[in-house]
Amino acid sequence: MAKSKLLTDTQYAALKAKESEYRVSDISGLYLKVGVTGKKSWQLRFKSTVGKWTWLGLGSYPAISVKEARSLAIKYQNGELILKTKNEKLLEAKQQENLLFGNLLIKWMNTKKGVWTDKTYKKEYQSIEKHILPVFGHRLFKEISASEWKEFFREKQLNEGIFNRLEKLISYCRNAYDYAIDDNLISYNPLARVRKGLVNHTSGSMKHVVMDELPDLVNAIRNYRSETTSIGLELLLVLFPRPGELRAARWDQFNFETRVWLRPADLMKRRVAHAIPLPKQAIKLLLRLKEISGDGNEYLFPSRSNSNEKFISDVTFTSALKRMGYTGKQNPHGFRHIASTFLNDIFSDKEQVIESALSHQKAGVKGAYDKGAHLRERVDVMQFWADHLDSICGVRMFD
């Protein structure tokens, strides 16, 4: 019996709709389906992995031409392309979704529900949501190498000044991989040796310039394109708070009459209220900041993005220093080290005063530092530091 002659593009284009859909056969297994509305699409008939005959859509016509449809059909039939049913594709997509690192980490986090308090769980979840998920959340965890993790965590250390929090993040990610190992999803943990490539958490690990290089850095800060960010960086130097504490600072915490910045206990790392005396240079910077940011803002550095964040992210100060050319030379947390080193050298007999100024509690120092600890002495120390900066960097001038 003679083979039916294959239709041409012109003949396929001329096919009309009928009362019910119908198919026109082409090469072996390939059909053009014509719907009741006249819509046309290519289908390939094949036997699934369970031995059942089914259909595979190859695309609509004429978007997929006759030539392209025949080529696809031949490739599928020759095994160059893998035939999968809709259910098989959905299953594969679900399996791929389960292999995303973000989903793995969240699954492990969920094992801590009932172990951690709700408050702790929320805090730690927000931490991974902020630091880990944007970078690795949509990556397949099997494909993230140990070197990628090491580079990522070193970046967090050296350019963002994150150390204590980093230890927890590493622990959570490593535990997530262990969770995958227990489920036979992966055979090794790429984070098993990651700490060997990181900087030890000591004061020397905070990237900072030496005192001789400080005038050039201050000049770069003062000439930075964003005046708000510029003032923020200079406040980090003059007052040396933790960067996160300055970013989250509210105007109602500042008393310009008593010249004190009072940080509530719930916002402090040590959960103890802490007062910072404001030298005249800081007052000048703050008044200028209030002038350019307006009176309607609750925070000194309100978020300008469309996100739900109330104040600027930790990237703002870090990115500014990078743009100034200080990548690997200075990070926001490093300003604390500059001040600490200098003041401990000058006031070697006032260790507790300096530690109180830094809101530290060292081993061997009795009691937590309350908001008034060594306040009178700290007023003198803070003004001395600000005056010293003026002497080596010049007085800040505003237009």
C-alpha positions in Angstrom: 0.0 0.0 0.0 1.4 3.4 -1.0 2.4 5.8 1.8 0.2 8.8 2.3 1.7 11.9 1.0 2.8 14.4 3.7 1.0 17.7 3.8 2.9 20.9 3.1 2.9 24.1 5.1 0.3 25.6 2.8 -2.0 22.6 3.2 -1.6 22.6 7.0 -2.4 26.4 7.1 -5.6 25.8 5.1 -7.0 23.2 7.5 -10.3 24.4 9.0 -12.0 23.8 12.4 -14.7 21.2 12.6 -17.5 20.5 15.2 -14.9 18.5 17.2 -11.2 18.5 17.4 -9.3 16.2 15.1 -5.7 15.2 14.2 -3.8 14.9 10.9 -0.9 12.5 10.9 2.5 13.5 9.6 5.7 11.5 9.9 5.6 8.5 12.3 4.1 9.5 15.6 3.7 13.2 14.7 0.3 14.8 14.4 -1.2 18.2 14.0 -4.2 18.7 16.2 -6.9 21.2 15.1 -9.2 22.4 17.8 -12.8 23.5 17.5 -11.7 27.1 17.5 -9.2 26.5 14.7 -6.2 26.6 17.0 -3.5 24.2 15.8 -0.7 22.5 17.7 1.8 19.7 17.2 1.7 16.5 19.2 3.9 13.5 19.4 2.4 10.1 20.3 4.8 8.0 22.4 4.9 5.2 25.0 5.7 6.4 28.5 8.1 4.8 30.9 5.2 2.8 32.4 4.2 1.4 28.9 1.2 3.6 28.4 0.6 5.5 25.1 0.3 9.3 25.7 0.8 12.6 23.9 3.6 15.2 24.1 2.9 18.7 23.0 5.6 20.2 20.7 4.2 23.7 20.4 1.6 25.6 18.4 1.4 25.9 14.7 2.6 28.1 12.8 4.9 29.2 15.6 6.5 25.8 15.2 6.8 25.1 11.5 6.3 21.8 9.8 10.1 21.4 9.3 10.8 22.2 13.0 8.1 19.9 14.2 9.4 17.0 12.1 12.9 17.7 13.4 11.8 17.6 17.0 9.8 14.4 16.5 12.9 12.7 15.0 15.1 13.9 17.9 12.7 12.6 20.5 12.3 9.2 18.7 16.1 8.8 18.3 16.7 9.6 22.0 18.5 12.9 21.4 15.7 14.5 23.5 14.1 12.8 26.5 10.4 12.1 26.3 8.6 12.9 29.5 4.9 13.1 30.4 3.4 16.1 32.1 3.3 14.3 35.4 6.9 13.2 35.0 7.9 16.8 34.3 6.0 18.0 37.4 7.6 15.4 39.5 11.1 16.4 38.2 10.4 20.0 38.9 9.3 19.2 42.4 12.5 17.1 42.9 14.6 20.0 41.6 12.8 22.4 44.0 13.6 20.1 46.9 17.3 20.3 45.9 17.4 24.1 46.2 19.6 25.1 49.1 17.0 27.6 50.4 14.5 24.9 50.8 17.0 22.6 52.4 18.0 25.2 54.9 14.4 26.0 55.8 13.6 22.3 56.2 16.4 22.1 58.7 15.3 25.3 60.4 11.9 23.8 60.8 13.4 21.0 62.9 14.1 23.7 65.5 10.5 24.7 66.0 9.6 23.7 69.5 13.3 23.6 70.4 13.9 27.3 69.9 11.5 29.9 71.2 9.3 31.6 68.7 11.3 34.8 69.1 14.6 33.0 68.5 13.2 31.2 65.5 12.0 34.4 63.9 15.3 36.2 64.6 17.4 33.4 63.1 15.0 33.0 60.1 15.3 36.7 59.4 19.1 36.4 59.6 19.3 33.6 56.9 16.7 35.4 54.9 18.9 38.5 54.9 22.4 37.0 54.5 22.1 33.5 52.9 18.9 33.1 50.8 19.6 36.0 48.4 22.9 34.5 47.3 22.3 30.7 47.6 18.6 30.2 48.1 17.9 29.4 44.5 21.0 27.3 43.9 21.0 23.5 43.8 22.9 22.6 47.0 24.8 19.9 45.3 26.3 22.5 42.9 27.6 25.0 45.5 31.3 24.3 46.0 33.3 24.6 49.2 35.4 27.4 47.6 32.2 29.4 46.9 31.1 29.1 50.5 34.6 30.1 51.7 34.7 33.2 49.5 31.2 34.2 50.5 31.9 34.0 54.2 35.3 35.8 53.9 33.5 38.6 52.1 31.1 38.8 55.0 34.0 39.0 57.4 36.3 41.4 55.7 34.0 43.8 53.9 30.9 43.8 56.2 32.6 43.2 59.5 30.3 40.3 60.4 31.9 37.8 62.9 29.7 36.6 65.7 26.7 36.3 63.5 28.8 34.6 60.9 29.5 31.8 63.3 25.8 31.0 63.6 25.2 31.3 59.8 28.0 28.8 59.1 26.6 26.5 61.7 23.1 26.6 60.3 24.3 26.0 56.7 26.6 23.2 57.8 23.8 21.5 59.7 21.5 21.8 56.7 24.0 19.9 54.7 24.3 17.3 57.4 20.5 17.0 57.2 20.8 16.3 53.5 23.5 13.7 54.2 21.2 11.9 56.6 18.5 11.8 53.9 21.1 10.4 51.4 20.7 13.5 49.2 24.4 14.3 49.2 27.5 12.4 50.2 29.7 15.1 51.7 29.5 18.4 53.5 31.2 21.3 51.6 31.2 23.4 54.8 33.0 20.8 56.9 36.4 22.6 56.6 35.2 26.1 55.7 36.5 27.8 59.0 40.1 26.9 58.0 39.9 29.5 55.3 38.4 32.3 57.4 39.9 35.0 59.5 39.9 34.3 63.3 37.6 36.6 65.2 40.0 39.0 66.8 40.1 42.8 66.8 42.9 42.6 64.1 40.5 41.0 61.7 38.5 44.2 61.3 39.8 45.8 58.1 40.9 49.4 58.8 43.5 51.9 57.7 46.4 53.0 59.9 46.3 56.4 61.5 48.6 57.9 58.9 46.1 56.9 56.2 43.1 58.2 58.0 43.1 61.8 56.6 42.9 60.5 53.0 40.0 58.2 54.0 38.1 61.1 55.8 38.7 63.3 52.7 37.2 60.6 50.5 34.2 60.2 52.9 33.5 63.9 53.0 33.6 64.1 49.2 31.4 61.1 48.7 28.4 61.7 46.3 25.7 61.0 48.9 25.9 63.5 51.8 23.7 61.3 54.0 26.0 58.3 53.6 29.0 60.6 54.0 27.7 61.9 57.3 26.9 58.3 58.4 30.4 57.1 57.8 31.9 60.1 59.6 29.6 59.4 62.6 30.9 55.8 62.6 34.4 57.3 63.0 33.6 60.0 65.5 31.3 58.0 67.8 32.5 54.4 66.8 29.2 52.6 67.5 28.5 49.2 65.9 27.4 49.9 62.4 24.0 48.2 62.9 23.3 50.4 65.9 23.9 53.6 63.9 21.8 52.4 61.0 18.9 51.6 63.3 19.3 54.8 65.3 16.1 56.9 65.9 16.0 60.7 66.4 14.1 60.2 69.7 17.3 58.6 71.1 19.2 61.9 70.8 19.1 64.6 73.4 20.8 67.7 72.0 20.5 69.6 75.3 22.3 67.0 77.4 24.4 66.0 74.3 23.8 62.3 74.8 22.7 59.5 72.4 20.8 57.0 74.6 20.5 53.6 73.0 17.8 51.4 74.6 18.7 48.0 76.0 16.5 46.1 73.5 18.6 47.5 70.6 22.0 46.8 72.2 24.1 43.7 71.6 24.5 43.2 75.4 20.9 44.1 76.1 22.0 46.9 78.4 21.1 50.5 77.8 24.1 52.5 76.7 24.7 56.3 76.6 27.1 57.9 74.2 28.3 61.4 75.0 28.1 63.6 71.9 31.1 65.7 71.1 30.5 69.1 69.4 31.6 67.6 66.1 29.0 64.9 66.3 26.3 67.5 67.1 27.3 69.4 64.0 27.0 66.3 61.8 23.7 65.3 63.3 22.1 68.8 62.9 23.2 68.8 59.3 21.8 65.3 58.8 18.5 66.5 60.3 18.5 69.5 58.0 18.9 67.5 54.8 16.7 64.5 55.8 13.8 66.5 57.2 11.8 66.3 60.4 9.3 63.7 59.3 11.6 60.7 59.6 11.8 58.5 62.6 15.2 57.1 61.7 18.4 58.9 61.1 18.9 56.8 58.0 15.5 55.8 56.7 15.3 53.3 53.9 14.8 54.9 50.5 13.9 51.6 48.7 10.4 50.2 48.2 11.1 47.4 50.6 9.6 47.0 54.0 12.9 47.9 55.6 12.6 50.9 58.0 16.2 51.9 57.7 19.2 51.5 55.4 20.8 48.0 55.0 24.3 47.0 56.0 25.3 47.2 52.4 25.0 51.0 52.2 28.1 51.9 54.2 30.1 48.9 52.9 29.3 49.7 49.2 30.3 53.4 49.7 33.7 52.4 51.1 34.1 50.0 48.1 33.3 52.8 45.7 35.9 55.0 47.3 38.5 52.3 46.6 38.8 50.9 50.1 37.8 47.3 49.4 39.8 45.1 51.7 41.3 48.1 53.4 38.4 49.5 55.5 35.0 48.2 56.5 32.4 49.9 58.6 33.2 47.9 61.7 36.9 48.8 61.4 36.2 52.4 62.6 35.7 50.9 66.1 39.1 49.3 65.9 40.8 52.6 64.9 39.3 54.4 67.8 39.9 51.6 70.3 43.6 51.2 69.4 44.3 55.0 69.6 42.4 55.6 72.8 43.8 52.6 74.6 47.3 53.9 73.7 46.6 57.4 74.9 44.5 56.4 78.0 46.3 53.3 79.0 45.2 53.7 82.6 41.5 54.0 81.7 40.8 50.6 80.2 37.3 50.4 81.7 36.4 53.8 80.4 37.4 52.9 76.9 35.6 49.5 77.1 32.6 51.3 78.3 32.8 53.8 75.4 32.9 50.8 73.1 29.9 49.1 74.9 32.1 46.1 75.7 32.1 43.9 78.7 35.5 42.1 79.0 36.2 39.1 81.1 37.5 40.2 84.4 35.7 43.5 84.3 33.0 43.5 87.0 29.4 44.2 86.2 27.5 45.1 83.0 28.1 48.6 81.7 24.9 50.6 82.4 23.9 53.8 80.6 25.8 55.9 83.1 29.0 53.9 83.5 32.1 56.3 83.5 29.9 58.9 81.8 31.8 61.9 83.0 35.2 60.5 81.9 33.7 59.3 78.6 32.6 62.8 77.8 36.2 63.9 78.0 37.5 60.9 76.0 34.9 61.3 73.2 35.7 65.1 72.9 39.4 64.4 72.9 39.0 61.8 70.1 36.8 64.1 68.0 39.3 67.0 68.5 42.2 64.7 67.5 40.4 63.9 64.3 39.9 67.6 63.6 43.6 68.1 64.1 44.7 65.5 61.6 41.9 65.6 59.2 40.6 69.2 59.4 37.3 70.6 60.5 34.2 69.4 58.6 32.7 72.2 56.6 29.2 72.2 55.2 28.0 74.3 52.3 
